[in-house]
């Protein structure tokens, strides 16, 4: 049985307690994880705070910080397969996806490595004579980075990369549902040669670890990815330290297909848009909004493809859909489908858990055209469940797309360029993909609006968000400063 440890102040340490981690494909315990309670959290934050103030880190040039990040990126690329296997074992995410995603994670670190010495201040054309005024860009301080279990190496890279490029230090809390990939990542980080305490990796539960971390007086910024309910706790918990927050939350993203679309492309994009990562993806295109004119033909094609998906062991290269990460998600899927059927929705494919060991739930398509208020239309499920709605006019399509409290991603399939532009303007979301879906890049900001949160990850702005400006005023006159209380 594997035994993992925390990484605090450059040391590998046991937690105050331990807990078991199960392989979702077998439901068997495969590793013991350290559990951070208050004393471990405090030690991690103290280490990050000390590192932030240390001459080793604070005095390091931005170029040198960049070089360390490049070294880290190389280590990730060299060890991508090992990380992928561990992530697959702990989360159930299929090996095809973890291998490809982790290899690409290295590119995110490279992007931020290159940016480290391009974060510039500014000189201000001030309206006062004999004054020079400029802005320094300084790191915000100690960052609490909190991630959910899906795609943790990716979701942490878009926090750790820009934060370290900007000169911050970080305490990363890995998800208790599958912390192994992040604890293994800490080993590579250690080899990269950063000063001790610059990154600390812990794991634990929401109330006993996450809440202590986000309330800590030495935390300056909280970068959170997870669900909206947890985000509300975090905002309340940060009422004392008044840390700034960036929140990457859930989604219920519309996938709109017009009658003039390239149907085969749209079907393939929809299949990967909802069933990749077994649907456990914040940007999942979970609401298909389809033109009435092509609905029947499109659904028939989609059903054939969905039912042909290879469901199996996540560590098998032929598997296309693996198990869900936790058992509770399987129960949630059943409840969601049952409640949606009661509301009038009709299951077209899948719909019941598979009768085998492991948390397997098949690709599911559910027609909600007659049940637009069904729970599978209104609530994020975070699994392989696609709800279908239909429209007659473009205005109707847009209204349905925006009929959600979320606003993360969206997809539009049409060959009509003018229509595409109207939808790009009209859709309330942080990302619009036109005739494609799910594309990501280190250069492109990622994030949402409404219940999908605020703040952006990826791109140049994300690195600037880990800085604050300091306005510096320098008087250039040698004349004595006059007595302010003598009237002139
Ligand atoms: P979750 O909100 O339950 O947990 C996320 C993290 O928050 C975990 O590490 C958890 O331990 C921690 N946490 C829980 N309670 C806390 C508290 N009181 N204080 C501080 N931390 C606490 O989310 P989940 O169920 O693990 O993940 C699924 C959710 O994440 C979905 O809503 C999904 O859409 C979202 N997500 C969003 C993005 C994005 O980029 N927008 C990406 C992936 C996942």
Boltz pocket constraint, residues with backbone or C-beta under 6 A from the ligand:
constraints:
  - pocket:
      binder: B
      contacts: [[A, 146], [A, 147], [A, 148], [A, 149], [A, 150], [A, 155], [A, 173], [A, 174], [A, 175], [A, 176], [A, 177], [A, 204], [A, 205], [A, 206], [A, 207], [A, 209], [A, 210], [A, 211], [A, 214], [A, 225], [A, 226], [A, 227], [A, 228], [A, 230], [A, 231], [A, 233], [A, 234], [A, 237], [A, 248], [A, 249], [A, 250], [A, 251], [A, 281], [A, 282], [A, 380], [A, 382], [A, 408], [A, 447], [A, 452]]
      max_distance: 6.0
